[in-house]
Amino acid sequence: QVQLVESGGGLVQTGGSLRLSCAASERTFSNYAVGWFRQAPGQERDFVAAISRRGGPTYYADSVKGRFTISRDNTKNTADLQMNSLKPEDTAVYYCAARWSYAVPSLDYTYWGPGTQVTVSS
């Protein structure tokens, strides 16, 4: 099983930036696609972004396209989500997840991290 842990969450003001990181325990991390997801209180979990095991292709939800960038460093077994121009509606618990093979813009991932809180103040 792949164990994932998110970090980098916190409080940021509207228009600010935050960088989340997902650290994987698996040394064959390069064989897994990685996705980022978020869930606000009382709402369903939504897809945010995903990246293939080789760094491409990438996928983004329309709500974050142009503001968020997903990347990965297989030498460090990490996948990051750079979030710019943050809005209050971006406030949520953010999760990273992994699955074998190619990335998909859906919730169909196998391994999930515990999540990290991102709060964007007005």
C-alpha positions in Angstrom: 0.0 0.0 0.0 1.1 3.5 -0.8 1.0 5.9 2.2 0.5 9.5 1.4 0.8 12.6 3.7 -0.1 16.1 2.7 1.6 19.2 4.1 1.6 23.0 3.5 -1.9 23.8 4.4 -2.8 26.9 6.4 -4.4 30.3 6.5 -3.9 32.7 3.6 -5.7 35.9 2.5 -7.6 36.3 -0.7 -5.3 36.7 -3.6 -2.4 35.0 -1.9 -0.6 31.8 -2.7 0.0 28.5 -1.0 2.0 25.4 -2.0 0.8 22.0 -0.9 3.0 18.9 -1.0 2.1 15.2 -1.0 4.8 12.9 0.2 4.6 9.2 -0.7 6.2 6.2 1.1 6.4 4.1 -2.0 9.8 4.1 -3.7 8.1 3.1 -7.0 6.2 6.3 -6.8 6.9 7.1 -10.4 4.5 4.2 -11.4 1.6 6.1 -9.9 -0.5 8.9 -11.1 -1.4 11.5 -8.5 -4.5 13.6 -8.0 -5.5 16.5 -5.7 -9.0 16.8 -4.4 -10.8 19.1 -1.9 -13.9 18.9 0.3 -15.5 21.9 2.0 -17.8 21.4 5.0 -21.2 20.0 4.0 -20.1 19.5 0.4 -19.0 16.6 -1.7 -15.4 15.9 -2.5 -14.3 17.4 -5.7 -11.6 16.8 -8.2 -9.0 19.5 -8.4 -6.0 18.4 -10.5 -4.1 15.3 -11.6 -0.8 14.5 -13.1 0.5 11.4 -14.9 3.4 9.3 -13.6 5.8 11.0 -16.0 4.6 14.5 -15.4 2.1 14.7 -18.2 -0.6 15.0 -19.2 -2.2 17.0 -16.5 -5.8 17.7 -15.8 -7.5 20.6 -13.9 -11.0 21.4 -12.7 -12.4 24.4 -14.5 -12.7 26.3 -11.2 -8.9 26.2 -10.6 -7.6 26.2 -14.2 -5.1 29.0 -14.7 -4.6 29.5 -10.9 -3.4 26.1 -9.7 -0.5 24.1 -11.0 0.2 20.4 -10.2 3.8 19.0 -10.4 5.8 16.1 -9.2 9.4 15.2 -8.3 9.8 11.4 -8.6 13.3 11.6 -7.1 11.8 12.9 -3.9 8.5 10.9 -4.1 6.5 14.1 -3.9 3.7 15.8 -5.8 2.9 19.4 -5.3 0.0 21.7 -5.9 0.8 25.4 -6.3 -2.2 27.5 -5.6 -2.2 31.1 -6.7 -4.8 33.9 -6.7 -6.7 32.1 -3.9 -10.3 32.8 -3.2 -12.5 32.2 -0.2 -14.3 29.5 -2.2 -11.0 27.6 -2.3 -11.3 27.0 1.4 -11.5 23.2 2.0 -9.6 20.2 3.2 -7.2 19.2 0.4 -6.4 15.6 -0.2 -3.8 13.9 -2.4 -4.4 10.5 -3.9 -2.6 8.0 -6.1 -3.5 5.2 -8.6 -1.6 2.9 -10.9 -0.9 4.0 -14.4 -2.5 7.0 -16.0 -4.2 10.0 -14.4 -7.9 10.6 -14.6 -10.0 13.7 -13.8 -12.2 11.9 -11.3 -12.4 10.4 -7.8 -11.2 7.0 -9.1 -8.0 6.8 -7.1 -6.8 4.0 -4.8 -4.7 5.5 -2.1 -5.6 8.6 -0.1 -3.8 10.9 2.3 -5.5 12.2 5.5 -5.9 15.8 4.1 -4.6 19.2 5.0 -6.8 22.3 5.8 -6.6 25.3 3.5 -8.4 28.4 4.7 -8.7 31.6 2.5 -9.8 34.6 4.4 -11.7 37.5 2.8 
